[in-house]
Amino acid sequence: MVKTLAIFVLLLVVSSTSFSQYPLTSKREEIKLSTNTQTVFVGERLHFSAYCLDSRTGKFTDLSKYAYVQLIGEDGEVYRKKLLLNNGVGAGDFFIGSDLPTGHYYLVGYTRWMRNEDDFTQIPIRLINPFENYDSGVEDSLKLEVISLGGPFVQGLENQAALRLMNVQEGASYEVRLVSDSGELLTRINDVSIDPKVFSFTPLSGKNYRLVVRDNSGKVSFFDFPEIAQEGSRLNIESLNDRLNISWASTYDKGQKQVLVSRRDSVVKRISVADNQKVTLNRSDLGSGLFQIQAYDIRGYMSQYSFSNTKLSRQKSNQNFNTRSVANLNQTLEKGNYNVSIRRTSEINNGSNYLILNPLTLDLNASISNAEYDALMAFSSKQEGFIDDGNLLKYSPEFRGEILVGNISSSDSSGLEGKTVTLSINNSPMNLSAALVQSDGSFLMEYNSVENQMNNASLLVHDPTRDYEISVVDNFRTVFPEFLFPRLKLDSADIEEIEARSFNAQVRNAFYNEPVPQPSFERNIPVIRPDDFAIRYLFDDYTRFRTLKEHFVEYIVGARVRNNENNPFLLNPVFLELRFEFRPLVLLDEVPVDATELLKFSPYRIKSLEILNNSFFIQDAFFDGVLSFTTFDGNLGGFELSKNNLDFGLNGSYSIEKGLNATKPSSGKLPDLREQLAWIPGLRVDISGNQIIEFYTSDLEGDFELKIEGITDRGEVVSIVKSFTVKSANNE
């Protein structure tokens, strides 16, 4: 008999991993993502907020100042963005280009610190491109997928699973039987159609299984069932509206088992569960919040479920609004950080889940939506990460600024330690950083990028005696677990909405320019300010000579050129009692350059020289002064950087958007076909109570939803949905 699983709010994947590897004293953090939609069309924007939390307290943490968000498709990364976190909160968006095919994608988020655990958050995204020919997928043969809801399938134990049929005929109904290789029936799943099904079963030892699918006409298709392990342990949860039924089963650990129910960093319940015993836990005994249920077997492996005891709040507003009018909705909110999304409801998006809860918000019955199944697939493959004691600081947290890690190498691998590497970000004045190289050739430095744009950056190894290869480490992930990318199933009933939303997007993009974040220099404090330079020379004020060296001989008194190919420039200290012996920092249009190569450069292309003749520090690097040359064109003037330079692009961080309801839409004759009426990220509530959310309606009539998601200062998750209707004043 198939058991129906009604799973309350969150149904989360079990993870099995060695608990002994995780140092409990390590500080852990997590990123929670929230989006304006989980079904996005070409020509629309996918908006998202990121919340960085202490994974034990659930409260905002300032350990990391930056979060990394990527949109991943079947062929790899599609878009990426680095978010500046303000007190643990950041936001951004991706404009969905017409070159992306219809299909399943994943929005992933993490911090640099989380990469020590190989951890990240993921949200499944459905993307629709109405400009491509859609393959209906109707074939002579069906396709079938099965996923486990509790880790690997284990023989002799109760297993929970979900299955989905693809390429089904519209309106058809199927019967699915799970049978052994000898023909014995294990379970039957009736009335399977477009919607996936959740079921449970207990496979027998020593048996192989297959799924037999029969349609209305009697046609039969056969599918091999995924591999079933001979040994293992499972912690199964039956999650109902008022209670949780917890059962523990293992093929090798038959003793009494202590099951821990924890909220954040505190154990709230200890339950003794015998093998194959079912214990009931009343939800009313737990209170509100996020919980973990954990059990450890005799081999030191942990099985864990995470779930939320906070219900999704769905409300119906008594207010209706006219098209093209100012509107406001009231909502009581506790002190905390939130994002607000107001958009038209969609039949295509009606299965979307509010995934700010970790990691999945679902209310499952025997049948579930395809979007819910996609979310289950995403989290059934998610592995819990554990910090390796021997690798704790492979990725240090970006606590003060952005971190750049790289490596230098040469044909002679000796003598790398202590070499100086400088970084210049050419989008803002005197944006410099530096680091000393370690014995293995690695270096690490902090820097501040120009926000809201790609940064042009340059690295230089200050050693002209040999040639170096320079490489930098990408803080964005380049490798992910094997995501599942099933074909996106669209029904014929969806075509009308797809056409309408596509038309609306084209009109919006033709007549309106949504606000684009502008470059911000607020955090880019120059390492060297103009007043720091004690001496300035405009070359046109003096006689020009054939070589740059002659200018220093004839009239430049703040520095001189000596016969030292490795360090030709020597500055004269401002204090006579000082003696400069070390290398100065030499800049050309604020880019660190090789001094020896610069002496070969034509002085007729140089406009000016500024000299700082004091000892100068950039992080760990030390220089005996600074020589800053400027060309007439301000773009190196044709100077060719040496082999010891590396030019590359550096992702700037993006600060929180102001939102899409900041200005009133045009009141002219242009059509206003906005599906997304408002997106307000980073809504900070400092005083608990009623909040007034103001927005402007568009020309579109129909049902809309206000969605509020966020985290209170107490670390509680909030997810509120309030529906309302917009009508034309002429139709009233």
Beta strands, then each sheet from edge to edge (+ up, - down):
strand 1: 15-18
strand 2: 29-35
strand 3: 39-41
strand 4: 45-54
strand 5: 66-73
strand 6: 76-84
strand 7: 89-95
strand 8: 103-110
strand 9: 121-128
strand 10: 143-148
strand 11: 159-166
strand 12: 174-180
strand 13: 185-192
strand 14: 197-201
strand 15: 209-214
strand 16: 220-224
strand 17: 233-239
strand 18: 243-250
strand 19: 257-263
strand 20: 266-273
strand 21: 278-282
strand 22: 290-296
strand 23: 301-308
strand 24: 313-322
strand 25: 326-333
strand 26: 336-344
strand 27: 402-409
strand 28: 420-425
strand 29: 431-436
strand 30: 442-447
strand 31: 454-461
strand 32: 469-472
strand 33: 535-538
strand 34: 559-561
strand 35: 569-571
strand 36: 585-588
strand 37: 591-592
strand 38: 606-618
strand 39: 621-631
strand 40: 645-651
strand 41: 653-654
strand 42: 676-685
strand 43: 689-696
strand 44: 702-712
strand 45: 717-727
sheet 1: 1+ 23- 22+ 19- 20+
sheet 2: 2+ 4- 7+
sheet 3: 3+ 9+ 8- 5+ 6- 41-
sheet 4: 10+ 11- 14+
sheet 5: 13+ 12- 15+ 16-
sheet 6: 17+ 18- 21+
sheet 7: 24+ 45+ 44- 26+ 42-
sheet 8: 25+ 43-
sheet 9: 30+ 27- 32+
sheet 10: 29+ 28- 31+ 40-
sheet 11: 33+ 38- 39+ 36+ 37-
sheet 12: 34+ 35-
end
